[in-house]
Amino acid sequence: MKKLLMLVFFSLIVQAGSLGVNEKLGEYIPLDLTFIDENGKSKTLKEYMDGKPTLISLNYFRCGGICGPQLSDMAKLLSKLDLSENTDYKVLTISFAPDETPPLAKAKRDMYHKVITRPYVQDAWHFLLSENNSSAILADKVGFSYKKTVTEAGVVDWIHAATLIVVSPEGKITRYLNGIEQLPFDVKMSIWESSQGKVGPTIAKTLLYCFSYDPKGKTYVFAWEKIAATVILIITIIFFIWLVKAGRRDQEDHQNQRRK
C-alpha cells in the first residue's frame, strides 16, 4: 500500500511540473537554429545574438494574457537599463505559435518599441518566428514548456509561464528571471555575469501563468489544470506525511505491547 501511494505521490509531482520552466542553468542552447524575423529574413540564433549576452522571452504574439504585460514591462525595463543595447546585450522575443507571421511580428515589435521612452536601436530587440520547428527545439533546450488549448468557439490559446532567460554569447543559459516585472539592477547584473559566462541563481521563483480568453463570456479563464494539480499535490503530501507518522505510531504501539 505504501509503495502504491509513493508511486502516486511521485507521479503527481511530475504532472504538476509538466507546465512551466524546468531550469537548465549551465547548459547550452544550439546557436545554429534558424528563425524568421519581423522582416521575413532567416538567420541563425548566433547571427541574431551577434556575440552579445542575450535576453530571451518565449511568447506568442496573439496572446491575450500575460504576454502583453510581460512585453510592456520589458519595454519599460529597456528604457531604464543602464547599458548600451546592441553593444552590451541583445533581446529576442520568440514566438512558439507555429501559425504566426512576419507582419504580425513586425506590428508587435513596432508597438513595444514605441513604449520605450528613449531612442533605442531597433536592431537590438527582434521579434522572431519559428523555422523548421526551431522555437519548440529552443523551448525544450531551455526547459520552457507550454500547452495548446482550443475553446469551444475554436479559438487557439497557449498555457505558458512568464520568464526571461539570459544566455551568454556562447549560448550558455546563465540566469532565469521569472515573472512579469523585472528590476533594472537585476537584469543589468544578469547581463554582466552572462558576458563572463557566470551562472547566477534564479530571480523570483514564483511563476505566473498565462490566461486563456473565453470569447463567449468575454473573460479571461485561468489555467485551472495547474491549480488542480497543485492542490492535489499538496493534499497528497499531507496524506503521505500522515501515513508515515501513523506507521511509526503503529510500530511503537506494537513494540510497547510486546514489552508488556
C-alpha positions as CSV (number, residue, x, y, z in Angstrom):
1,M,0.0,0.0,0.0
2,K,2.8,2.4,0.9
3,K,4.6,1.6,-2.3
4,L,1.5,2.4,-4.3
5,L,0.9,5.7,-2.5
6,M,4.5,6.7,-3.1
7,L,4.1,5.9,-6.8
8,V,1.0,8.1,-7.0
9,F,2.9,10.8,-5.0
10,F,5.8,11.0,-7.4
11,S,3.5,10.8,-10.5
12,L,1.6,13.8,-9.2
13,I,4.8,15.7,-8.8
14,V,5.6,15.0,-12.4
15,Q,2.2,16.1,-13.6
16,A,2.2,19.3,-11.5
17,G,5.6,20.2,-13.0
18,S,4.6,19.5,-16.6
19,L,3.9,23.1,-17.4
20,G,6.3,26.0,-16.6
21,V,10.0,26.1,-16.5
22,N,12.4,23.2,-15.8
23,E,15.6,25.2,-15.3
24,K,18.7,24.1,-17.2
25,L,21.3,26.5,-15.8
26,G,24.7,26.0,-17.2
27,E,23.5,24.1,-20.3
28,Y,24.0,25.3,-23.8
29,I,21.4,26.2,-26.5
30,P,22.1,25.3,-30.2
31,L,23.2,28.5,-31.9
32,D,22.7,27.1,-35.3
33,L,18.9,27.1,-35.0
34,T,17.3,29.4,-37.6
35,F,14.5,31.9,-37.0
36,I,12.5,34.3,-39.2
37,D,12.5,37.9,-38.1
38,E,9.9,40.6,-38.4
39,N,11.1,41.5,-41.9
40,G,10.8,37.9,-43.1
41,K,14.6,37.3,-43.1
42,S,16.0,34.0,-41.9
43,K,19.1,33.9,-39.7
44,T,20.7,31.7,-37.2
45,L,20.4,32.3,-33.4
46,K,24.2,33.0,-33.4
47,E,23.7,35.8,-36.0
48,Y,20.8,37.4,-34.0
49,M,22.9,37.3,-30.8
50,D,25.9,38.7,-32.6
51,G,28.3,37.7,-29.8
52,K,26.4,39.5,-27.1
53,P,24.7,38.3,-23.9
54,T,21.0,37.9,-24.9
55,L,17.7,38.2,-23.1
56,I,15.2,35.7,-24.5
57,S,11.5,35.7,-23.9
58,L,9.2,33.0,-25.3
59,N,5.7,34.3,-26.1
60,Y,3.1,34.2,-28.8
61,F,2.1,37.4,-30.5
62,R,-1.7,36.8,-30.4
63,C,-1.6,36.2,-26.7
64,G,-4.5,37.8,-24.8
65,G,-3.0,37.0,-21.4
66,I,0.3,37.8,-19.7
67,C,2.4,38.2,-22.8
68,G,1.2,41.8,-23.2
69,P,2.1,42.9,-19.6
70,Q,5.4,41.0,-19.8
71,L,6.5,42.6,-23.1
72,S,5.3,46.1,-21.9
73,D,7.4,45.7,-18.7
74,M,10.3,44.6,-20.9
75,A,10.0,47.8,-22.9
76,K,9.9,49.9,-19.7
77,L,12.8,48.0,-18.4
78,L,14.9,48.6,-21.5
79,S,14.1,52.3,-21.1
80,K,15.7,52.3,-17.7
81,L,18.5,49.8,-18.3
82,D,21.9,51.5,-17.8
83,L,23.6,49.6,-20.6
84,S,24.1,50.1,-24.4
85,E,21.8,48.0,-26.5
86,N,23.3,46.3,-29.4
87,T,26.7,46.7,-27.8
88,D,26.3,45.3,-24.3
89,Y,23.3,43.0,-25.0
90,K,20.6,41.8,-27.4
91,V,16.9,41.0,-26.8
92,L,15.0,38.3,-28.6
93,T,11.2,37.7,-28.2
94,I,10.5,34.4,-29.9
95,S,7.0,33.1,-30.8
96,F,6.3,29.4,-30.2
97,A,3.0,29.5,-32.1
98,P,3.6,27.9,-35.5
99,D,1.0,29.9,-37.4
100,E,2.1,33.4,-36.7
101,T,3.6,35.7,-39.5
102,P,6.3,38.3,-40.1
103,P,3.7,41.2,-40.4
104,L,2.3,40.3,-37.0
105,A,5.8,40.1,-35.5
106,K,6.6,43.5,-37.0
107,A,3.4,45.0,-35.7
108,K,4.3,43.8,-32.2
109,R,7.9,45.0,-32.5
110,D,6.8,48.4,-33.6
111,M,4.2,48.6,-30.8
112,Y,6.6,47.7,-28.0
113,H,9.4,49.8,-29.4
114,K,7.1,52.8,-29.1
115,V,6.7,52.0,-25.3
116,I,10.5,52.6,-24.8
117,T,10.8,56.1,-23.6
118,R,14.3,56.9,-25.1
119,P,15.9,56.5,-28.5
120,Y,16.5,52.8,-28.9
121,V,18.4,50.8,-31.7
122,Q,15.7,48.8,-33.4
123,D,18.1,46.0,-34.3
124,A,18.8,45.3,-30.6
125,W,15.3,43.8,-30.0
126,H,14.0,41.3,-32.5
127,F,10.6,39.6,-32.7
128,L,11.2,36.1,-34.2
129,L,9.2,33.3,-35.6
130,S,9.9,29.6,-35.7
131,E,11.6,28.0,-38.7
132,N,11.9,24.2,-39.0
133,N,10.4,23.8,-35.6
134,S,13.2,25.9,-34.1
135,S,11.0,27.5,-31.4
136,A,9.9,24.2,-30.0
137,I,13.5,22.9,-30.0
138,L,14.8,26.1,-28.2
139,A,11.9,25.9,-25.7
140,D,12.9,22.3,-24.9
141,K,16.6,23.2,-24.5
142,V,15.8,26.0,-22.0
143,G,13.2,23.9,-20.2
144,F,10.2,26.1,-21.2
145,S,7.0,24.0,-21.6
146,Y,3.6,25.2,-22.9
147,K,0.3,23.6,-23.8
148,K,-2.1,24.3,-26.7
149,T,-5.8,24.8,-25.8
150,V,-8.8,25.2,-28.1
151,T,-12.0,26.8,-26.9
152,E,-15.5,25.7,-27.9
153,A,-15.5,28.6,-30.4
154,G,-12.3,27.3,-32.0
155,V,-10.0,29.9,-30.6
156,V,-6.5,28.7,-30.0
157,D,-4.6,29.7,-26.9
158,W,-1.5,28.6,-25.2
159,I,-0.9,28.0,-21.5
160,H,2.6,29.0,-20.6
161,A,4.6,30.8,-17.9
162,A,6.3,34.2,-18.0
163,T,10.1,34.2,-17.7
164,L,13.1,36.0,-19.1
165,I,16.1,33.8,-19.9
166,V,19.6,35.2,-20.0
167,V,22.1,33.5,-22.4
168,S,25.8,34.1,-22.7
169,P,27.5,34.9,-26.1
170,E,28.5,31.2,-26.3
171,G,24.9,30.0,-25.7
172,K,25.2,29.1,-22.1
173,I,22.0,29.5,-20.0
174,T,23.2,31.7,-17.1
175,R,20.0,33.0,-15.5
176,Y,16.2,32.8,-15.3
177,L,14.2,35.8,-14.2
178,N,10.7,34.6,-13.6
179,G,7.5,36.6,-13.6
180,I,6.3,39.7,-15.5
181,E,8.2,42.6,-13.8
182,Q,12.0,42.7,-13.5
183,L,14.2,45.2,-11.8
184,P,16.7,47.0,-14.0
185,F,19.5,46.3,-11.5
186,D,18.8,42.6,-11.5
187,V,18.8,42.5,-15.3
188,K,22.0,44.6,-15.5
189,M,23.8,42.2,-13.2
190,S,22.5,39.2,-15.0
191,I,23.8,40.6,-18.3
192,W,27.1,41.5,-16.8
193,E,27.5,38.0,-15.3
194,S,26.4,36.4,-18.6
195,S,29.1,38.3,-20.5
196,Q,31.6,36.5,-18.3
197,G,29.9,33.1,-18.6
198,K,28.9,33.1,-14.9
199,V,25.8,31.2,-13.9
200,G,23.6,33.1,-11.4
201,P,20.7,32.0,-9.2
202,T,17.1,32.3,-10.4
203,I,15.4,35.5,-9.6
204,A,11.8,35.4,-8.3
205,K,10.9,31.7,-8.1
206,T,7.1,32.4,-8.4
207,L,5.9,31.7,-11.9
208,L,2.9,33.4,-13.4
209,Y,0.9,31.5,-15.9
210,C,-1.0,32.7,-19.0
211,F,-4.8,33.1,-19.0
212,S,-7.0,31.9,-21.8
213,Y,-9.6,34.1,-23.4
214,D,-13.2,32.9,-23.4
215,P,-14.9,34.8,-26.3
216,K,-18.4,33.8,-25.2
217,G,-18.1,35.0,-21.6
218,K,-15.6,37.8,-22.7
219,T,-13.5,37.0,-19.7
220,Y,-10.1,35.5,-19.0
221,V,-10.0,32.0,-17.7
222,F,-7.2,30.8,-15.6
223,A,-5.2,27.7,-16.4
224,W,-7.1,25.6,-13.9
225,E,-5.2,22.4,-14.7
226,K,-2.1,23.8,-12.9
227,I,-4.1,24.9,-9.9
228,A,-5.8,21.5,-9.7
229,A,-2.5,19.7,-9.9
230,T,-1.0,21.9,-7.2
231,V,-4.0,21.3,-4.8
232,I,-3.9,17.5,-5.4
233,L,-0.1,17.6,-4.8
234,I,-0.5,19.4,-1.5
235,I,-3.2,17.0,-0.4
236,T,-1.1,14.1,-1.4
237,I,1.9,15.4,0.5
238,I,-0.2,15.9,3.7
239,F,-1.6,12.4,3.4
240,F,1.8,11.0,2.8
241,I,3.2,12.6,5.9
242,W,0.2,11.4,7.9
243,L,0.7,7.9,6.6
244,V,4.4,7.9,7.6
245,K,3.6,9.2,11.1
246,A,0.7,6.7,11.5
247,G,3.0,3.9,10.5
248,R,5.6,5.0,13.1
249,R,2.9,5.1,15.8
250,D,1.7,1.6,14.9
251,Q,5.2,0.3,15.2
252,E,5.7,2.0,18.6
253,D,2.4,0.6,19.9
254,H,3.3,-2.9,18.7
255,Q,6.7,-2.7,20.4
256,N,5.1,-1.4,23.6
257,Q,2.6,-4.3,23.6
258,R,5.5,-6.9,23.1
259,R,7.3,-5.4,26.1
260,K,4.2,-5.8,28.3
